[in-house]
Amino acid sequence: MSQYCKVGGQTLWDPSNGASRLFMSQVTVHQAEVGLPSGIGPMEADECQIDPVAFAAFVDALLAWHSKTRHAIMATLSEGFVATVLALAERANIKVNWQAAERAESRCLKTASDPRAKKWTAALQQKSHELIRHIAP
């Protein structure tokens, strides 16, 4: 059985019930962290509508929040959700503000002791692109 995430009449993703339940729980958690509504409506009758304007603002805010998070556990816990949201944004033809993330990464590199930190943005972009084939209905 599937549930459907849609923008208007276009289905962006039809996750299984379990994946949908986990994703929707993560939406709630990350809305609180970012301080913005996601634009992802409630799951009703196996369908949720995504407001593209609110979702675009959430995606940029989420990416900026994640790019500033250098706490290893928080970054790891949120990475999969962020990559999934970025893949959904691409499916919805929403332009993501990667430059803000790259600037935040650049500022962090000046103080980061982890040499892998400079590859964070590129790795997240790759992960989100890889997820698209799993998201496409």
C-alpha positions in Angstrom: 0.0 0.0 0.0 1.2 3.5 -0.8 0.5 7.0 0.2 0.9 10.0 -2.1 2.7 13.3 -1.8 1.4 15.7 -4.4 1.8 19.2 -5.7 -1.6 19.9 -7.3 -2.3 16.9 -9.4 1.3 15.8 -9.8 2.5 12.9 -7.6 6.0 13.6 -6.4 6.4 10.5 -4.3 4.3 7.4 -3.4 6.1 6.0 -0.4 5.0 2.9 1.5 3.0 3.5 4.6 6.0 2.9 6.9 8.3 5.3 4.9 5.5 7.8 4.8 4.9 7.6 8.6 8.7 8.0 9.3 9.0 10.9 6.9 5.9 12.8 8.2 7.3 12.4 11.8 10.6 13.9 10.6 8.7 16.8 9.0 7.3 17.7 12.4 10.7 17.5 14.1 12.5 19.6 11.4 9.7 22.2 11.2 10.4 22.8 14.9 14.2 23.0 14.4 13.9 25.4 11.4 11.0 27.4 12.8 9.0 27.4 9.6 6.1 25.4 8.3 7.2 22.8 5.7 4.3 23.3 3.3 3.7 19.6 3.5 0.1 19.1 4.5 -1.3 16.3 6.7 -1.7 12.8 5.3 -5.4 12.4 4.7 -7.0 9.5 2.8 -3.5 8.3 1.9 -2.6 11.7 0.3 -0.9 14.9 1.3 -0.7 18.1 -0.6 2.5 20.1 -0.7 2.2 23.9 -1.0 5.1 24.7 -3.4 5.7 28.2 -2.1 5.9 27.3 1.6 7.8 24.1 0.7 10.4 26.2 -1.2 11.0 28.5 1.8 11.2 25.4 4.1 13.7 23.7 1.8 16.1 26.7 1.7 15.7 27.2 5.5 16.3 23.5 6.2 19.4 23.4 4.0 20.8 26.6 5.7 20.1 25.1 9.1 21.7 21.8 8.2 24.8 23.5 6.6 25.4 25.3 9.9 25.1 22.2 12.0 28.5 20.8 12.7 27.4 18.7 15.6 28.3 15.2 14.2 25.3 13.4 15.7 22.7 16.1 14.6 24.2 16.3 11.1 24.1 12.5 10.8 20.5 12.2 12.1 19.2 14.9 9.8 21.2 14.1 6.6 18.8 11.5 5.3 15.7 13.7 5.8 17.4 16.7 4.2 18.5 14.6 1.2 14.9 13.3 0.8 13.5 16.8 1.0 16.0 18.1 -1.6 15.0 15.2 -3.9 11.3 16.1 -3.5 12.2 19.7 -4.2 13.9 18.7 -7.4 10.9 16.6 -8.4 8.7 19.6 -7.8 11.0 21.8 -9.9 11.9 24.0 -6.9 15.2 25.8 -7.3 17.3 25.2 -4.2 19.6 27.9 -2.8 22.9 25.8 -2.7 25.0 29.0 -2.7 23.8 29.8 0.9 24.8 26.3 2.0 28.2 26.6 0.3 28.8 30.0 1.9 28.0 28.5 5.4 30.2 25.5 4.6 33.0 27.9 3.6 32.8 29.9 6.8 32.8 26.6 8.8 35.9 25.4 7.1 37.9 28.2 8.6 37.3 26.6 12.0 36.5 23.0 11.2 39.1 20.4 12.3 37.5 17.7 10.1 39.0 17.7 6.6 36.0 16.0 5.2 33.8 19.0 6.0 34.7 20.7 2.7 33.0 17.9 0.8 29.6 18.2 2.7 27.6 20.2 0.1 28.8 18.1 -2.8 28.0 14.8 -1.0 24.5 16.0 0.0 23.8 17.0 -3.6 24.9 13.6 -4.8 22.8 11.8 -2.2 19.7 13.8 -3.0 20.2 13.1 -6.8 20.5 9.4 -6.0 17.3 9.4 -4.1 15.3 10.7 -7.0 15.1 7.3 -8.6 13.7 5.9 -5.4 11.2 8.7 -5.0 9.9 8.9 -8.6 6.5 7.2 -8.8 
